[in-house]
Amino acid sequence: MKKNLFAAIVACSALFAANAHAITVSLDDFNNGDQSLTAGAIGTLVSDTNAYRTLTTRLLSTAPPTQSAVEVSFGGLHVTNGGGEDSEVTVSWNLAAGLLPPNATNIGFLFTIVQSDANATDVEFLLNGASVSNFAIPGNTFDKDLMFSVADSVLDDGGTLTMVINGAVGWDLDLDFVGLSYDLPTRVNEVPEPASVALLGMGLLGLGAVRRRKA
């Protein structure tokens, strides 16, 4: 009995030391800086820059009349394409150096997807023009958070972070949030979770009972 209780206490102590915090940093929640762009001629860049981001669209193919458009409004990024259209949309931000702490682990790009159509949507992130992550948002995704990993320390120096989005002909996508997620190890002196405190308390009470019986 005493050995089991001691093991439980040791396990609790290890839990306190090894537990990790999941932290989220917003790159853009699209609540500010409304923008609206309509695609121009095929291959022509249409761009708008404000204090929050640079938004760009480029039409790759079309079936007139042109319907392709992208906008930031009502707290979201909304991309629409006509049935025979394909566009490439980019969003760029100024990423501060040292935004993530040196001991951050499990770093990833975090998305809140309001909805995507049946097409998978390809997403690539570039920092100062160099690719750092690429992945696909599955088709028919609704009201879901998705995270895609990026190598540790790649973003440390900051710079211009660019998100490039493209999909199959006719693709549509609504995003509500783009950010970074990472873990930090919990310090031993941080306040533990109530369940862990309760387990440790039970162990200590059990040890006290064993000592009283022996006395």
N, C-alpha and C positions, 0 to 999 in steps of 0.2 A: 504494500500500500504506500509506504513512505517513498519507495523508489519511483512509483508511478506519479505521485504528487510532485516530487522533485523534477521529474522529466517534464511535467506540464509547465512548471515554473520556468524551466530553461527554455522550453518552446515559446512561451510568452515573451521572454526577454529577447529571443532571436527575432520574433515577429516585430517587436518594437524597433529593433535596429535595422531590419531588412526591408520593412514596408516602404512603399514608394508613393509619392503624390503624383497624380496626373494633372498637369497644368495646361491651360489653353491660352494662346495668345492670338488675338484677332488681327488678321491682315486687312480684312474688309468685311463689314457687316452690311454694306450698301445702304445704310440709313442716311447717309449724307452725300451731297454732290451729285444730284440727279443729272443724267446724261441721256441723250437719244441720238442714235446714228442710223441712217438709212444707207445701205450699200450703194456704191457708185457703179461705174462700168467694171467689167471683169478685169481683175488684176490691179485695180486702183485702190489705194489705201485711203480710208476715211477715218479721221482721228480726232479726238477731243481730249484735252488735258485740263484738269482742275487741281485743287489743293489736295485731293484724296487719291487720285489715280490718273493714268492715261488709258483711255479706252480706244481700241482700234478694230475696224472690221475690213475684211478684204473679200470680195466676191470671187469665187473660184469657178463657178458655173451657174448658169441661169436658164430659166425657161420663161420668157416674158409673159406677163409684166413682172418687173422686179418687186419682190415682197420682202427680201432679206433685210432684217433690222436687228439692232441690239440696243438695249437701254438699261439704265439703272434708275429704278423708280420703286416707290412703295416698299423700300427695304429689301430689294432683290435685284439680281442681274438676270435679265430676260433676253434670250436669243431665239429668234424665229426665222425660219427659212420656208420659202414656197416649196411646193411638191417637187419641182425640178431644179431646186437651187442648193448650192453648197457654199458656205462661207467659212472663213477662218477668223476667229475673234481672239484678240489679245488684250490682257489687262496687265498693266505694269504699276509697281509700287516702289517707293524708296525704302529699302530694308536697312534698318539701323544696324551698325556693327555691335556685336555683343548683346544682341536681343535675347539670345538664349544663354543660360548660365553654363560655365565650363563643364559641370558635372551632369548636364542633361543627357538622358538616354531615351531610347525608343522614340526618336523624333519622327514626326510624320506631318503631312499636310492634311488638315481636317476640313471636310466639306459638309454643309447642310444642303441636301438636294431637295428642293421642293417637288420637282418632277422632271423626268426626262422622257422623251418619246421612245419608240421601240428600238431606235438605233443606239448602239454603244457609242459613247462620246470619248474621243481621245484627248487626253490632257497632258501637256508637257510643261514643266517649270524650268526656266533658265535663270541663272544668276550671272549678270554681266555678260550675257550672250552664250554662256556655257550651260549645257543641259545638266540638271542635277536630279531630275526625277521625271518619269513618265509612266502613265497608267491609263486605264479606261474606266469610265463610269458606266456601269451596266445599263442597258436599255430598260425602260419601264421601271425606273426607280422613283418611289414616291415617299416624301416626308421621311427621309432617312439621313443619318450621319454616317459618313464614310471617311476612313483614314488610310492614307497611303504613305509608306515609309520613305525616308530620305536619310542618307548616310550622316552619321554624327559629324559635327564640326564643319560640314560643307558650307553652312550659312553664317559662320562665325564672323567673317569680315564684312558682311553686309554688301550693299550696292543696289543695282537695279534688278528687282525680281520680276520676271515676266511669266505670266500664265498664258499658254497658247491652247485654244480649244478648237477642235474640229470634229466632224462626224460624217456619217454617210449622207447622201443627198436627201435634203428635206429635214435635217436634224433640228430639234428644238430642245432647249434646256433652260431651267429656272434654278438659280442658286440663291440661297439666303445668307450664306456665311462661308468665308474662306479664312482659314487660320492655320496655326501651328499647334501641335500637341506634343508634349514631352513628359517624361517622368523625372522626378527628383527623389533620391533616397531620403527617407525620413530620418531625421536626427534622433539619437537615443533620448534626448531630453525633451522632445516634443510630446504634447499631450496625446496619449494613445486613445484608440477607439473604446467606447464603453464596454463592448463585448469582451475585448482583450483585458480591460481592467477587471471585469467580473471574473474572468477565468483565473487571473493571477490571484485575486482575493480568495477565491475558493481554494486554491492551492495552499495559500498561507494559512487559512482556517483549518484545513485538513492537517497540515503539519502541526498546528497547535494542538489539535485533538489527539494526535499520535503521542505527542510529548506528555499530555496530561494523563493518558492511559499508562504510560511507562512509569510516571511518577506515582 
